[in-house]
């Protein structure tokens, strides 16, 4: 392997047309084999549909895979015999209850390859597939990455902020390869993760920007910011940027004036009239949220989507943020054995999911909230 200094990581804010960038870059090359990777099925469908809209069909030189399909098909199966040869590894196993699953297996050692990495001798555990892939590459003297170098000239990884655990080791190997790599994502939108592994915990979620900078310092890539927004207006962008004050501010190119633009507070007794008049898309934390019996979308499932307006049913933590503007809170924990109380500073609400929810809207964002807000740009809705 030889380090490829043309690798690029693009940290792009919501609405900056990340998918557009990937698709146009991929379609601009008609000869080299290109691999596009992303985490969720929704993201795969978005990329496929965008290519078809732009090009009419998916070119034969472009392959689109989910992250786990890539690991299984391109990293594990071709060289699994260097690590495990009892049976062909058929698919990836996703435990229905990851907490219980890990607790039941806590005494299994890595040396017991069959039971540590696999279930039933032929299903590889999602938490360990990237680690297994690294083992295959190591024990085969680099054949996994070498094979990828022979197949693909460029690899695009979309929504790279979803990467975690040993997956970082796979990306590191790719950055050191001859393949030209483009990593595109937004550390502000880390709502899902490929694994629950504690490895590289310090780089997980919003802190992945630190890993990008470390890779840049090592000469493995360049890091660029793309902070232009073609979706939300500036008022919405400014409010969402407030969740991440240490990052570069977003500049909106949406200058539409619809007569109902910006940020609003909606009292509970105004919800039905507001919905009837402005037709917003309703967003909630999850199905347990009280949406007054109205149909709503979960925050996390809307990533990558655009709506004219959104009406958000906030969690209690976010309601407190609307009141006091505090991004962090102090929690206390007592050690049962020593009785020592320690304090820990945590986010006062789930930053990433509320960033995603807020930045789905083009024109207006309304919060169902009883009380006064500390934010001047949040206007009490008048019917």
N, C-alpha and C positions, 0 to 999 in steps of 0.2 A: 504493500500500500504506500501511496505517496500523497502528502497533504495537498489539497486543492485550494489555493488561496482565492479562487473566484467564487467560493461559496458565499451565499448572502442570506442574512436573516432580516426579515422585514417585520417590524413591530408596528402594527397598523390599528388605528382606533376604529370604533364601530362606524359603519357607513362609509368606510374609505375604499370600498370596492376591492376587497382582498381576493374574492373569487374571480372577479373580472381580470385582475392582474395575472393570476395563475393561468386562467384559460387562454388569455391572449399570448402569454409567453409560450405556452405549450403549443398553441396553434401556429405560432410564427416559425416553428421548426418542422420541416416536412421530411427530414431524412433520419435524424437521430431517434433512437428509442427513448421514450420518456415515460416515467412512472409518476403517477400522482397518488399520494397517500393522504388519508384523513381518518378520523376516528369513528364518527357515527354514520349510520346508514343514511340519515337525513342529509348529511354533508355530501356523501357520495352522490345521492340523487340530484342535489343542487348542482354539483359540478358536471355530471352527465347531461342534465337538462340544459345547462348553460352552453356547453360545447355544441350540443345539437342545435340550439337556437342560433348560435353564431356560425356554425359550419355545415349544418344539415345532417351530419353524421359524426361518429367518433372515428377519427383516423386510425389506421392500423398501427401506427407507430406510437400511439398513446395508450397506456394501460392505467386503469383506475382501480385501486384496491383499498379496502379498509386496512387499518393498522394491523389487526390480528390476522387477517387473511394474508397479508404480506409476510408477517413473521412465520406463519405456518407453511405457506407455499414456497416462499423464496429463501427462508433461513433455516427452518427446522427440517423439513422432509428431505431435501437433497442430501444432507450430511448428517442425519440423525444417528446413523450407525457408528459414528465416531464417539457417541455418548451412550446410545441406547439402541440395541438391535433385536430385542425380543419380538416386538410387533411393530407394524407400521403405525405411526401416529396418525389417527384419522381426523381429529378435529380439536377445537379448543373447548375446554370445559369451564363454564361460568357457574360457580356455586350459587345456589339460591339464597343462602344465608352465609355471607362471607365471614362474619364474626364467629359464628359457631363452627364453621368449616375450619378456620384457622386455629381455633381453640382445640378442636379434636385432633389436630395434626401437629401440635406444638412440639412434640418430642421426636418427630421424624427428622433425621439428619440428612444433609445434602448428599452424603456418601451413598445413601440408599436411593439411587437415582429413580428407580421405578416408582417408589411410593412418595418421594418428595416432589417430583415434577409431574407425575401422572396419576390418573384415576382409572382403574380398570385395565391398566397396562397399555392403553391406546388413546386415552384422552388427556391432552396436556392442559394443565391448569393455567388459566389466564394470568394469574399473579406471577407465574414462573416461566412463561414462554420466552420472554426476552432474555432472561438469565440463561435458559437452555440454549437459545440461539447464540449467545456469546460463547458458551461452552463449545458448541459445534464449531464455531469459527476458530477458537483457540486450539482445540484438539486436532483440527484438520489443517492447522498451520495456515489459517487465513483463507481457506477455500470458499467460505460463505461469502465474504466480501469480494473475493476474487471473481467469483461467478457473477455477482451483481455487476461488477465492473465490465464484464464481457457482454452483459445483456443491455444495460442502461447507460446512456450518456448523461442524462439529467434526471434528478429526483426532486419533486416538489412535495413538501409536507405541509398540508393545510391544517389550520387550527392547532399549531404546534404547542400551544399553551396547555393542551390536554395531556401531553406526555408526562410520565412520571416514573419513578423507580428505575429499574434496570433498562427501561426504554431509552433513558438518557445515554446509556452505554452504547446502544445500537446506533443512535444518532451520532455519537462521538466517533464511532468507527466509520460511518458514512462520510462525515466531514473530513476524515483523514484519508479517504479513498481517492481514486481518480475521478469519481463521479462528481459532476457539478451539482451541488445541492442548493435548493432554495427553500428556506423555512419561513412560513408566513403565519402570523397569528397575533393575538392580542392578550397580553397578560391580565388585562382587566376583565376578560371574559372566560376565565378558567372555572367553568361550572361543572364539568365532568372530568374524570381522570381515568387513564387507561388501567391503572392498578391502584391498590391501597397500600402498596409497599412503602415502608418507612425509609427505604434507601433514598438518599439525596433529598430528604424531607425539606432541607433548607432552601431548595430550589423550586418547591412545588407551588403551583398557583401563581399569584401575583409576583412571587420572588424569582420566577424563571428568568426575568430580565437580568438578574445577577449572573446566571449561568451563561446567557448569551454574551454578556460583557466579558466573562472569563474566557469563553471560546475565542472572542475577538482578540483579547490580549495575547492568547497563544498563537495567533496568526492563522486560525482555522477558518475564519470567516470575517465578513464585515457586517456590522449591524446598522440598519437604517430605520428611521422612523417615518411613518406615513400618517400624518395627523389631520388630513383633510377629510371632511365629512360631506357626503352628497345625499344624506338621508335626513337627519334631524336638523332643525334650525339652531341658531347659535344659543338661544336661551336654554334649550334642552341639553345641548352639548356642555354648556358651562355648568349646569347642575350635575350632570353625570361625571364631569371631570373632577368635581369636588370630592368624589369618593376616593380618588387617587391623586392627591395634591402634589405628590413628588414627581409625577409624570408630566410630560409636555402637554400643553393645552391643545384642544382640538379647534380647528378653524372650519366653520360651516360654510358651504356653498349653496345652501338652501335659503333663498331669500323670498320665498313665496309668502304672500300675505292673504290669509283666507278669512280673516275676521274673527277667528278663534284660534289663537296661536300662543304657545308658551306653556306655562305650568299652572295648574289649578288645584284647589282643595274642594272636594265635593263632600258635603254632609250626607249622612246616610239617607235622610229623607229626600235628597235631591237625585239619588242614583237613577231611578227609573226615568224621570223626566230628562236627565242628562243623556242617557243612552238613547232615548227616543229622538232627541234633537240632534245629537252630534255623531251617533253611530260609531262609538269607539270599539276597539277590540279589547275584551276584558282579559286581564292577566292576574294570576294568583300564584302563591308560593307552591302549593300542591293541592290535591283533592280535599285535604282536611280544612282548607281555608273557607271561611264563611263568605260566600258570594251571593247571599240572599236567594239561593236556589237558581241563580243565573249561570249559564254555561260560560266557562272561562278556560283559557289556556294556561298551562304551567309555564313559569318563567323560563326554565331550562330548555324546553322544547322549542322555543321561539328564536333561538340563536340563528342568525343569518337571514331572518325574515324582516319584512318591512310592512308597517301599517300606517294608515293615514293618521289615526289617533289611538291612544291607549288609555284605558281606565284601570288603575292598579289597586288591588286590595292588599294593603301593606301588612306585614307581620308586626307584632308588638315592638320588636327591636327597631324596626324602621320607623314606626310611629314616634318612638322616643327620639330618633335622629331628626325627624321633622320638627320636633319641639325644641331640642337643645343643640343640634348640629354636631354632637360628639361622635367622632368616628371610632373611638375605642372605649372600652370599659375595663374595669379592674375586677377580676374574679379571685376569690379566696378558696384555698383548698387545704384541708387538714390531713396530715399523715396519720393514719390510724394507729401506727406503731409508736411513733415519736411524739404525736400530738402537736407537731410543729405546723404552724399555719404559714403557707406561702401565698404570695400574690402573683397573679399573672395578667398581663395586659393582652386583651383580645379585641378583635373587631367587634363593634357594637351591633353589626348586622352582617348578613352575607353580601359582601360588597359586589362580587362578580354577578350574582343572579339579579340583583337590583340594577346594576349597570346595564346588563342585557335587557331587562324589562324596560327601563327608561329609554334606552336608545333604539327601541324598535319603532318609535313614532317619528313621523315626518313633521307634523304640525303642532300637536298638543299632547301633553301628559297630565292626567288628572289622578289624584290620590283620594281614596275614600278615607276621610280623616276628620275626627271631631276635635276641635281645639285650634290653638294658634300656632303658627309655624315661625321659626326663627328666620326663615329665608324670605327676603323681600320679594323675590321673583315669583313666589308661590302666591297666587291670587285667589281669594275666596270667590268661588263661582256665584254669579248672580243670575238667576233665571229670568 
